Amino acid sequence: MKILSLIFLLSLMACSSEKAEEYDLIITNVNLIDGTGSEIRKGVNVYIKENTIESINSDRVEQKRNTIDGSNKYLIPGLFDSHVHISNYQDEFPKLIHFGVTSIFVPGGKIATNDYYSQMRDLSSQDSIPAPRIYYTSQIFTVEGKHPSYANSSGVWRNGENIYFISDTVQIEQLVKEVNLEPIQGIKLVIEDGVQPPFSERIEQNIINKINDEALKNETRVFAHISDNVELKMALDAGISNFVHFTGVDIDSLRDKRLLEQIREMNVSWVTTLMLDKSMIYPNHPEWVSSELLEIYDPENFKNLTNLLFKARAAESIQYYKDNYSFENPTLKEIIKFQVDDMKMLIEIGVNMVSGTDSGNPFILPGYSIHEEMQLLELGGMDRMKIIEMTTRNAAKMLNISDKLGTIEVGKLADFLLLNKNPLESISNTLSIHSVYKNGKKQTRITN
């Protein structure tokens, strides 16, 4: 009888040992900010099996191998930059991972051909070489002679390769079917009339309507590039509810009641891109370029800080805010705050605000600038927990991948950052990165 009891006890111990050793990774005793907007959970354990979060609890951890002590550290979901233009993915992907950006959204661009998308997709599908997950739109839909090709003197825009010129509504049906054969998130449509005078004419409303109608028929959607209230109204009138820029829009709660009501009725997702404003005045602030940035990025990224053309653009930007917003001497906070106030108003009526930078433009850096974007949101008065949501959960919602990414919850893919400091005390603490994980595997960061 004693022998049988001993055998039974040893069997239980063996089973317990096997159970204790079944996880590929456990982060123990960590402070969890899960991206859902829930309060921070202190001293929890996060269990990873293969590439998935299997459990989150406060139980005693028996497993000894593959455990990381998360004491005094903070776990947040991997960051999304939801407006990225890639020019050299071999160089830029490791920088994105270094700064904790585990997923990106690419809304077209000068080199966004199907072949280049395919190359980026192949690299992003693995997690041994540092590379974020990549989601993207079709190539740009526009009309020849309009933005962004209206100043196409360098010939960078090639119809049928990185852009589609719509000549009439008849071709739209087939073109939408063609681009939808690729694994796109939707169609990129540029409605904007240009970034500086002389402006082009905006795309005709009937073309905008037809593109969105055909997108819906093909079970996809349109991501609209807009730059003011007029273009916002044109997109909304067509039934479009995804916008890849906020900069340039200025919504007044009294003046724009009908516009707000229209927005309220639609399931709108809207990418911030406040970095466009900051990038314009970078030449006025060389102190923004830290020694760390010079170690991570090629100094060529900053050579235009002293360029007379870029200094002139900075002066024009400041003058614009003086003329249009009665700022006597516009500070970065003044430039940002009224826009963040608008964003907070939109969040209150149900808009899904999403963080994005428009990296690929001068002084907007792949990886680092999503942290600048978050800091701008904080500067403008956005709640820090909300900022984390905008850069994680909300992005996944916009991309229709909330079932697997965006938050740290059981059943989700294990993309997360381990931070040394609390981002709820200062959003700049998202830069205190201890380690980056994608699919539950620690990613290689850049060393100097």
Residue pairs with C-beta under 8 A, 6 or more apart in sequence:
16 62
19 62
20 62
20 63
21 63
21 65
22 49
22 63
23 47
23 48
23 49
23 54
23 63
23 66
24 48
24 49
24 50
24 66
24 440
25 47
25 48
25 66
25 67
25 68
25 414
25 437
25 440
26 45
26 46
26 47
26 48
26 61
26 63
26 66
26 67
26 68
27 45
27 46
27 48
27 67
27 68
27 70
27 75
27 418
28 45
28 61
28 67
28 68
28 69
28 70
28 71
29 43
29 44
29 45
29 69
29 70
29 71
30 43
30 44
30 45
30 46
30 70
30 71
30 73
30 74
30 75
30 418
31 40
31 41
31 42
31 43
31 44
31 70
31 72
31 73
31 74
31 75
31 422
32 40
32 41
32 42
32 44
32 46
32 56
32 74
32 75
32 408
33 40
33 74
33 75
33 76
33 385
33 388
33 423
33 424
34 41
34 76
34 77
34 407
34 408
34 409
35 76
35 77
35 388
35 389
35 392
35 393
35 406
35 407
35 408
36 389
36 393
36 407
36 409
37 385
37 386
37 389
37 393
40 74
40 424
41 56
43 58
44 56
44 57
44 58
45 55
45 56
45 57
45 58
45 59
45 61
46 53
46 55
46 56
46 70
46 75
46 408
46 416
47 53
47 54
47 55
47 56
47 57
48 54
48 414
48 440
50 440
51 413
51 414
51 439
51 440
51 441
52 411
52 412
52 413
52 414
52 440
53 408
53 409
53 410
53 411
53 412
53 413
53 414
54 410
55 410
56 408
56 409
56 410
61 67
68 418
70 418
72 420
73 418
73 419
73 420
73 434
74 418
74 419
74 420
74 421
74 422
74 423
74 429
75 408
75 416
75 417
75 418
75 419
76 388
76 392
76 408
76 416
76 417
76 419
76 423
76 430
77 388
77 392
77 393
77 405
77 406
77 407
77 408
77 415
77 416
77 417
78 100
78 101
78 102
78 103
78 392
78 405
78 415
78 416
78 417
78 436
78 437
78 438
79 99
79 100
79 101
79 102
79 103
79 370
79 391
79 392
79 417
79 430
80 101
80 102
80 103
80 104
80 105
80 354
80 355
80 370
80 391
80 392
80 395
80 396
80 406
81 96
81 101
81 103
81 104
81 105
81 355
81 356
81 357
81 359
81 366
81 367
81 369
81 370
81 373
82 104
82 105
82 244
82 271
82 354
82 355
82 356
82 395
82 398
82 399
83 105
83 107
83 244
83 245
83 271
83 273
83 356
83 357
83 358
83 359
84 96
84 104
84 105
84 106
84 356
84 357
84 358
84 359
84 360
84 366
85 106
85 107
85 108
85 109
85 110
85 112
85 358
85 359
85 360
85 361
86 92
86 104
86 106
86 109
86 111
86 120
86 360
86 366
87 109
87 110
87 111
87 360
89 119
89 120
89 123
89 131
92 366
92 367
93 120
93 123
93 124
93 129
93 130
93 131
93 132
94 130
94 131
94 444
94 446
95 296
95 297
95 365
95 366
95 367
95 368
95 446
96 104
96 130
96 131
96 132
96 366
96 367
97 130
97 131
97 132
97 367
97 436
97 438
97 443
97 444
97 445
98 130
98 296
98 367
98 436
98 445
98 446
99 367
99 368
99 370
99 371
99 431
99 433
100 367
100 417
100 430
100 433
100 436
101 132
101 366
101 367
101 370
102 132
102 133
102 415
102 436
102 437
102 438
102 443
103 132
103 133
103 134
103 135
103 395
103 396
103 405
103 415
104 132
104 133
104 134
104 135
105 135
105 136
105 185
105 271
105 356
105 395
105 398
105 399
106 112
106 117
106 120
106 134
106 135
106 136
106 137
107 136
107 137
107 188
107 223
107 225
107 244
108 136
108 137
108 138
108 139
108 140
108 162
108 163
108 188
109 162
109 360
110 156
110 157
110 162
111 162
112 136
112 139
112 140
112 162
113 139
113 161
113 162
114 182
117 134
117 136
117 182
120 134
121 134
121 183
123 129
123 131
124 131
124 132
124 133
124 134
127 438
127 439
127 441
127 443
128 441
130 443
130 444
130 445
132 438
133 405
133 415
133 438
135 185
135 399
135 401
136 184
136 185
137 184
137 185
137 186
137 187
137 188
137 223
138 164
138 179
138 180
138 182
138 184
138 186
138 187
138 188
139 161
139 162
139 163
139 164
139 179
139 188
140 148
140 162
140 163
140 164
140 188
140 189
140 190
140 225
141 164
141 166
141 175
141 187
141 188
141 189
141 190
141 211
142 148
142 149
142 163
142 164
142 165
142 166
142 189
142 190
142 203
143 165
143 166
143 167
143 203
143 204
143 207
144 159
144 165
144 167
145 200
146 190
146 193
146 194
146 200
146 201
146 202
146 203
147 190
147 192
147 193
147 194
147 195
147 200
148 157
148 163
148 190
148 192
149 157
149 163
149 165
150 194
150 200
151 194
156 162
157 163
159 165
164 175
164 179
166 172
166 175
166 203
166 207
166 211
169 206
169 207
169 210
172 207
172 210
172 211
172 214
173 214
176 187
176 211
176 214
176 215
176 217
176 218
176 220
177 214
177 218
179 187
180 218
180 220
184 220
185 220
185 221
185 223
185 399
185 400
186 215
186 220
186 221
186 222
186 223
186 242
187 211
187 215
187 220
187 221
187 222
187 223
188 222
188 223
188 225
188 244
189 203
189 208
189 211
189 222
189 223
189 224
189 225
189 235
189 240
190 203
190 224
190 225
191 202
191 203
191 208
191 224
191 225
191 226
191 231
191 234
191 235
192 202
192 225
192 226
192 227
192 231
193 199
193 200
193 201
193 202
193 227
193 231
194 200
195 227
202 230
202 231
202 234
205 234
205 237
205 238
208 234
208 235
208 237
208 238
208 240
209 237
209 238
209 239
211 222
211 238
212 221
212 222
212 238
212 239
212 240
213 239
215 221
215 222
216 239
221 240
221 241
221 242
222 235
222 238
222 240
222 242
223 242
223 243
223 244
224 231
224 235
224 240
224 242
224 243
224 244
225 243
225 244
225 245
226 232
226 234
226 235
226 243
226 245
226 248
226 249
227 245
227 247
227 248
227 249
228 248
228 249
228 250
229 249
229 250
229 251
229 256
229 259
232 243
232 249
232 259
233 259
233 262
235 243
236 259
236 262
236 263
236 266
239 266
241 266
241 267
241 268
241 269
242 268
242 269
242 270
242 398
243 268
243 269
243 270
243 271
244 271
244 273
244 356
245 271
245 273
245 276
245 358
246 270
246 271
246 272
246 273
246 274
246 339
246 342
246 343
247 273
247 274
247 276
247 277
247 339
249 342
250 338
250 339
250 342
251 259
251 260
251 342
251 345
251 346
253 260
253 345
260 345
260 349
263 346
263 349
263 351
264 349
264 350
267 350
267 352
268 346
268 350
268 351
268 352
269 351
269 352
269 353
269 354
269 394
269 397
269 398
270 343
270 346
270 351
270 352
270 353
270 354
271 354
271 355
271 356
271 398
272 343
272 353
272 354
272 355
272 356
272 373
272 377
272 390
273 356
273 357
273 358
273 373
274 336
274 339
274 340
274 373
274 376
274 377
274 380
275 357
275 358
275 359
275 364
275 369
275 372
275 373
275 376
276 358
276 361
276 364
277 317
277 332
277 335
277 336
277 339
277 376
278 332
278 336
278 363
278 372
278 376
279 361
279 362
279 363
279 364
280 313
280 314
280 317
281 314
281 317
281 318
281 332
281 335
282 288
282 305
282 310
282 314
282 362
282 363
283 304
283 305
283 306
283 307
283 310
283 311
283 313
283 314
284 311
284 314
284 318
286 305
289 302
289 305
293 302
293 365
293 368
294 302
295 448
296 367
296 368
296 446
296 448
297 365
297 368
301 363
301 365
302 363
304 310
304 362
304 363
305 363
310 362
318 330
321 327
321 330
321 334
321 335
322 328
322 329
322 330
325 334
325 338
327 334
327 335
332 376
332 379
333 379
333 380
336 376
336 379
336 380
337 379
337 380
337 381
339 380
340 376
340 377
340 379
340 380
340 381
340 382
341 380
341 381
343 351
343 353
343 377
343 380
343 382
344 381
344 382
346 353
347 353
347 386
352 394
352 397
352 398
353 390
353 394
354 390
354 391
354 394
354 395
354 398
355 370
355 373
355 374
355 377
355 387
355 390
355 391
355 394
355 395
356 370
356 373
357 364
357 369
357 370
357 372
357 373
358 364
359 365
359 366
359 369
360 366
370 391
371 428
371 430
371 431
373 391
374 387
374 391
374 427
374 430
375 427
375 428
377 387
377 390
377 427
378 384
378 387
378 426
378 427
378 428
382 390
384 423
384 424
384 425
384 426
384 427
385 424
387 427
388 423
388 427
388 430
392 406
392 407
393 402
393 406
393 407
394 406
395 406
396 402
396 404
396 405
396 406
396 407
397 406
404 412
404 413
405 412
405 413
405 415
406 412
408 416
413 439
414 437
414 438
414 439
414 440
415 437
415 438
415 439
416 437
417 430
417 433
417 434
417 435
417 436
417 437
418 433
418 434
418 435
418 436
418 437
419 429
419 430
419 432
419 433
419 434
420 429
420 432
420 433
420 434
421 429
421 432
422 429
423 429
423 430
433 445
435 442
435 443
435 445
436 442
436 443
436 445
437 443
